[in-house]
Amino acid sequence: MDRWAGKVAVVTGASSGIGAAIVEGLVEAGVQVVGLARRLEKLQALAASLEGTPGKLYPRKCDVRKEEELLDAFKWVKAELGGVDILVNNAGISNSKKIIDADVDSLRSILEVNVLAMAIATREAVASMKSRDVEGYIVNINSVTGHIIPTFDGFASSIYVPSKHAVTALTETVRMELATDPKNKIKITSISPGFVETDIMQAGDFPNADKFFQSTPHLDVKDVVNAVSYVLGTRNIVQVTEIIIRPGGEST
């Protein structure tokens, strides 16, 4: 991780849960982090809590579903910080609506956040890295449901699962695209956790979400942060394409 000290990272969905924990880990490692999220006040509170650490958090309000806001964020990074060296595509949403019953807005919102915004952010980050001919890293926070069709009620019947399968395919497609350039210095990894205790289920309106983690094996956000730190710390020649992390006892 030492070689990333002083470098610039962009983290989407940075105001809470896994995103906030990743921000903390990067800032503590000396990285200059631009945190993107809709809830600016939460980002500002997080930035205040990280004052005095080796790095710095720059809070920026951004709804990744809105292309112009996302593009403006990358323009700001270029103008103020020179460009992006690390991109963590963490923003993601879910809901419990069955595909066969869902309205188009609920389908569209998940695909816009989980897939389209990730593709746009990746495109912009790669352009920034290539224009400066720097070492770069893209980390896509995926899900174990991007590799299986779970039997857990809600996830199995939601478009969230297809969206995460798309993340798996997107990551590998970008890796192959980057590999066609013999001078490429950019790596990309998909990190796929099992259940992690965050507020994503409450936000997705899952039944009994508050009681779910009391009876279900689950990970802590720090487990995901450790995975991010691991891949960022690998040697230049090492390409970790996928990490799947499950809590002991998880049956999905």
Secondary structure, DSSP 8 states (H G I E B T S, - for coil): -GGGTT-EEEEESTTSHHHHHHHHHHHHTT-EEEEEES-HHHHHHHHHHTTTSSSEEEEEE--TTSHHHHHHHHHHHHHHHS--SEEEE---------TTT--HHHHHHHHIIIIIHHHHHHHHHHHHHHHHT--EEEEEE--GGGTS---STTTTTSTHHHHHHHHHHHHHHHHHHHHT-TT--EEEEEEEES-B-SSHHHHTT-TTHHHHHHHS--B-HHHHHHHHHHHHTS-TT----EEEE--TT---
